[in-house]
Every structure is written in structure tokens, then in C-alpha cells.
Amino acid sequence: SRLMIEYGITELVSQCVKLYPKVRFKITEGSEIELKQAIDQQKLDISFIRELSPAKSNNSFVYMKEQLCAIVKNTHPLANQDEISLEMLKDEQLYLPPDFTVEHQAFLKCCEKEQFYPIISFTAPRMENLLEMVNINEGIALIMEHQARFYLNESYKLIPLKPEIDSYINCKLHHDCPDSKELENFMSIARQYSKN
């Protein structure tokens, strides 16, 4: 996952390391593209990966569901809104995660469906950079809700988007390991940490 700290995954792994000191953990953080390549090459046992639909197989579950939200400075004209429609974003400078990310693609798909043409003037993988653009340029960052809350302070306002644009952090076990009690135990603990 590229979202380890914000979603409590580092805490979960740390807990498992304490419970199973003899088990060796190798953790890889990467983009959805990098993780999917590693999965295809059978280099990962378990992944936490953002997807547009909820996990459905026996060896997976939804760790968290969340929505894309607008982040504005407290002084922005839209800061007092309860929700923000695509129409309200018409002339706004928008800042998003990179175009290969699930949330960026989901936003564009929603815009296409609504025949809305956004002005995406800045993309960056790091939330700090998106928020800095909001701070200095008075534009609007579109960030997944839980991730945004991790970084926000009182200078910013988080406002839900309408229509809602959902994504899911799915936890998946990638191959059958009937002899691996440790992987089963990790999945069981991960379910307890799940934010659903």
C-alpha cells in the first residue's frame, strides 16, 4: 500500500511483529500499479490496495471504504458549503493525486459521466504538496477522506463531494497457503483493525 501510516497499516504490522517474533515480515510500499505488478509476479502474500469496487473473494475483505472530498482553505468562498457539486468546481483550479491513481481516474470517470470538464492544474503523490497548493494558490485539492483527515489542520475545511466518489482499501491474500497459519492470523488481525 502507498497509504500505510494514514490507514493504520504500519500499526497493524507492528502488532503482528510483536505477536509473531519468529515470522519475518518484508513490507513494500508502492503505487497501485507497482503493487499489481508485484502481485502478478507472485512477490506479495498480502496486499492493501485501493480499488473502485469492494473485495468479494474468500481471501479478501474491505479494510476501509471512503469518499473523495474537497479540501479548501478556511478563507475560500466555498468553505461554508456542506457539500460541493461538480458544477461548483467549474472555474476552480483543482489539485489531485497523480493521474494513474484510482481516485484520480474515478474523478475523471465521474466528470465524463456528468459532462463536466475540470481544470486540473497540479498533481502530486504527496498530500503535503497538494495541501501546500491549496494554501498558497487558493485552489481546491481532491483527496480521499481518511487520508485528508490525517493531514488537515484548522486552516483547512474538508467538504464532501456530490455525487459521491467511493473507493475501497481492499486487503487480499494472494495465493492459497493452507500450511501458513501466520498469514491466516495476519488476515484475522487485519480484519480487527478494519475501519468498516
Residue pairs with C-beta under 8 A, 6 or more apart in sequence:
1 7
1 9
1 29
1 35
1 47
1 48
1 49
1 50
1 169
2 29
2 30
2 31
2 32
2 125
3 9
3 48
3 50
3 147
3 169
4 10
4 13
4 27
4 29
4 48
5 150
6 146
6 147
6 150
6 151
7 48
7 63
7 64
7 146
7 147
7 169
7 195
8 193
8 195
9 48
11 193
12 189
12 190
12 193
13 25
13 27
15 189
15 193
16 23
16 25
16 185
16 186
16 189
17 23
17 25
19 185
19 189
20 182
20 185
23 182
28 35
28 38
28 43
28 44
30 38
31 98
31 100
31 101
31 125
32 49
32 50
32 51
32 100
32 101
32 102
33 100
35 44
35 47
35 49
36 49
38 44
38 47
39 47
39 174
42 174
42 175
44 174
45 173
45 174
45 175
45 177
45 180
45 183
46 171
46 172
46 173
46 174
46 183
46 186
46 187
46 190
47 171
47 172
47 174
48 63
48 169
48 170
48 171
49 169
49 170
49 172
50 101
50 102
50 103
50 144
50 167
50 168
50 169
50 170
51 102
51 167
51 168
51 170
52 102
52 106
52 166
52 167
52 168
53 168
54 62
54 65
54 168
54 170
55 61
55 62
55 168
55 170
55 171
55 172
57 172
59 172
59 173
59 174
59 176
59 187
60 170
60 171
60 172
60 173
61 170
61 171
61 187
61 190
61 191
61 194
62 168
62 169
62 170
62 171
62 194
62 196
63 168
63 169
63 170
63 171
63 190
63 193
63 194
63 195
63 196
64 146
64 168
64 169
64 194
64 195
64 196
65 166
65 167
65 168
65 169
65 196
66 144
66 145
66 146
66 147
66 166
66 167
66 169
67 144
67 145
67 160
67 161
67 164
67 165
67 166
67 167
68 103
68 106
68 107
68 142
68 143
68 144
68 145
68 161
68 164
68 165
68 166
68 167
69 142
69 143
69 144
69 145
69 148
69 158
69 159
69 160
69 161
70 78
70 84
70 89
70 140
70 141
70 142
70 158
70 159
70 160
70 161
71 130
71 131
71 134
71 140
71 141
71 142
71 143
71 148
71 152
71 156
71 157
71 158
71 159
72 78
72 79
72 134
72 140
72 156
72 157
72 159
73 79
73 134
73 135
73 138
73 155
73 156
73 157
74 154
74 155
74 156
74 157
75 138
76 138
76 140
76 157
78 84
78 88
78 92
78 140
78 159
79 157
79 159
81 88
81 159
82 159
82 160
83 159
83 160
83 161
83 162
84 140
84 159
84 160
84 161
84 162
85 161
85 162
86 110
86 111
86 114
86 116
86 118
86 161
86 163
87 116
89 116
89 118
89 140
90 116
91 119
92 119
92 139
92 140
93 119
93 121
93 122
93 137
93 138
93 139
93 140
94 118
94 119
94 120
94 121
94 122
94 139
94 140
94 141
94 142
95 120
95 121
95 122
95 123
95 124
95 130
95 133
95 134
95 139
95 140
95 141
95 142
96 103
96 104
96 107
96 120
96 122
96 123
96 130
96 141
96 142
96 143
97 103
97 104
97 123
97 124
97 125
97 130
97 143
98 104
98 123
98 124
98 125
99 105
99 108
99 123
101 125
102 167
103 142
103 143
103 144
103 165
103 167
104 123
106 165
106 166
106 167
107 118
107 142
107 165
108 118
110 163
110 165
111 117
111 118
114 163
121 139
122 130
122 133
122 139
124 130
124 133
127 143
127 147
127 148
127 150
127 151
128 151
130 141
130 143
131 141
131 151
131 152
131 156
133 139
133 141
134 140
134 141
134 156
135 155
141 148
142 161
144 167
145 158
145 160
146 195
148 158
149 158
152 158
171 187
171 190
171 191
171 194
173 183
173 187
177 183
